Each structure stands twice: as structure tokens, then as C-alpha cells.
């Protein structure tokens, strides 16, 4: 079974631009969650999508948004990029979602904002 | 406001000895705790978990202990192996969100 894949792996943008990151979950998984990891910080929860619906949301500004498609693939969008958005963005998939079964993580997308 | 804290940014242990990684939390509503391991350039991988109704869970070389009165959990790795060198995160579940600690970098010395 293929694991969670994320594209692109690396991205460089400038302040004010917008960016879209993609996550393909493990086949059969219905839940996709997104996290931001910055140096010295744990993973910060962004949101979880389950069967195309946002089920839960962390404490991030509205510039961070996401969606999930019918094939469970998910995209995350960040608009009006700020320097502080530079981070590793991780997505994780599971069958039933956070708190119910194991989450499997992708390798992440390293976003650098200049 | 960090609800899950890993106070040691790094830990160095001799190969073959016991590694003990610690995690403290503040929210008594957490009902499930997990440990993940992360290698560079890879996403975290699940190691072991424990429900709040238990005080110990064991899986091979890995044992997690939960002390609810102290709001403290620990991960024991015995014996430590070179492949255990990684960053270890503890995470706690509350309302279908995982709250993560900042991680502890474990270095196993040969």
C-alpha cells in the first residue's frame, strides 16, 4: 500500500503571494489532517477533513484554508504569505480520523517565505 | 499556552542503555496519549499510545507510563539502539484534536 504523499516537497515564495499544497492519503483513508511545524515547536494542528467536510479546525487565521475532494485528496491554501508562515507542513491520513485510529504522516512540504 | 510540554530538547544515551523521554501536560481532559518518532526529511511515525484509563502500555522495547496525578507520561526504550536516534514527540488527544509537544531529540551513542 502506498503511503501518504505530499507535493511539492519544497517551495519558495515571497511575502504576499499565495500557495497551494497537496496531500494524497493512503488508499481507503477518509480523514486528512494538516499540521504546521516550526523549529522548536511541536506540530500545530491546522484542520481536519473527513469525507469532504471540515470536521475540526485549529487556531490559525483565515488565510489558511483547505478542502478535500471526493477521492479524499486534500489541498491546503495559504493566502497573503507572511515570513512567519515559513515552516514544514505535514499532512496525515487515517480511516476514521483523529482520536480514533493511527494517523499516518506524509514527508511534508518545506515552505520558505522570503 | 503549551498544554503539552517536553522540557528536554535533547537527550544523549549510550547504546544498550535505557532511554527515558518525558512529557508533561496540563489538561486533565486529555483521554489518549501517543508517542511519535521522526527522522529528518520524513513525517512522524506512530510508536505507541496509552489510554488515560491505563498507567502502562508495552510494545517490545517501548513502554509508556502514565501518571495521571502528576500529569506526566514517559517513554522508556530498552535497550537503546542506534536506529532509535530521532526526534520523539508526545501528543495528547482532546476533542478530536492532537496537541503536540515540541519534541526531544534522542541521540544514541555507540
Interface residues (C-beta under 8 A of the other chain):
Chain A: X4 X33 X35 X40 X41 X42 X43 X44 X45 X48 X55 X56 X58 X90 X92 X97 X98 X99 X100 X102 X103 X104 X105 X106 X107 X108
Chain B: X4 X6 X9 X31 X32 X36 X41 X42 X43 X44 X45 X46 X89 X91 X93 X95 X96 X97 X98 X99 X100 X101 X102 X103
